[in-house]
Amino acid sequence: MSYEAVFAELYELVKREMSAGGAHGFEHVERVLRLAGRIAREEGADIEVVRFAALLHDLERRMEDSGEVSCHAVASAERAEKLLKERGLSEEFIERVAECIRTHRFRGNIAPVSLEAKVLSDADKLDATGAVGIARAYLFGGRYGQRVWEAEPRRERFYPGMRGEDYSPRTEYELKLSRLKERMYTSTGRRIAEKRSSFMKLFFDELEREVRGED
């Protein structure tokens, strides 16, 4: 099968499995696909490796959310290897795609090495920045009954079992989103992240003024 035929088949598979929505649903995959393609073209990365990695990078996210696996990046890489091998793609191509997926996670312990892996890592993190990053933070927060604002942000990230009212997207911004621009690997990623980070700061500064009843 050609790359295009395999990609089209897997696109429909991922769409079916991740159609439930949420902050890590299929819409997230589509945005990462677009960003990763843009960065890959500007940076000179292998577009096919990047496309397949972006499509499959969160395929097993639901397993981490349900506690079935500890790391969705590792589980998604293993699933990607199986799916691509079943469709007859080369071992070298499969390993390159899997490496991208294994190392894309924000909290992962393995840093991306190849240019393609750096592209996916940047694209995935960029989708947590800017206006869409804020929207995703509140989408996630609504799922867990989080507050709109905390006067004093917590010092630890949200974790399973934490009461929703003890956390807010403002805290997520303080602890993670505001720092994502420092975790970019490509010059294109850094440029996009700088612009999106500036918008996030403006938003949360304005939100604080409004919460306090100020102009």
Stockholm file with secondary structure:
# STOCKHOLM 1.0

chainA/1-215         MSYEAVFAELYELVKREMSAGGAHGFEHVERVLRLAGRIAREEGADIEVVRFAALLHDLERRMEDSGEVSCHAVASAERAEKLLKERGLSEEFIERVAECIRTHRFRGNIAPVSLEAKVLSDADKLDATGAVGIARAYLFGGRYGQRVWEAEPRRERFYPGMRGEDYSPRTEYELKLSRLKERMYTSTGRRIAEKRSSFMKLFFDELEREVRGED
#=GR chainA/1-215 SS CCHHHHHHHHHHHHHHHTTTCSTTSHHHHHHHHHHHHHHHHHHTCCHHHHHHHHHHTTTTHHHHHTTSCSCHHHHHHHHHHHHHHHTTCCHHHHHHHHHHHHTCCTTCSSCCCSHHHHHHHHHHHHTTSHHHHHHHHHHHHHHTTCCSCCSSCCSSCCCTTCCGGGCCHHHHHHHTGGGGGGGCCSHHHHHHHHHHHHHHHHHHHHHHHHHTTCC
#=GC SS_cons         CCHHHHHHHHHHHHHHHTTTCSTTSHHHHHHHHHHHHHHHHHHTCCHHHHHHHHHHTTTTHHHHHTTSCSCHHHHHHHHHHHHHHHTTCCHHHHHHHHHHHHTCCTTCSSCCCSHHHHHHHHHHHHTTSHHHHHHHHHHHHHHTTCCSCCSSCCSSCCCTTCCGGGCCHHHHHHHTGGGGGGGCCSHHHHHHHHHHHHHHHHHHHHHHHHHTTCC
//
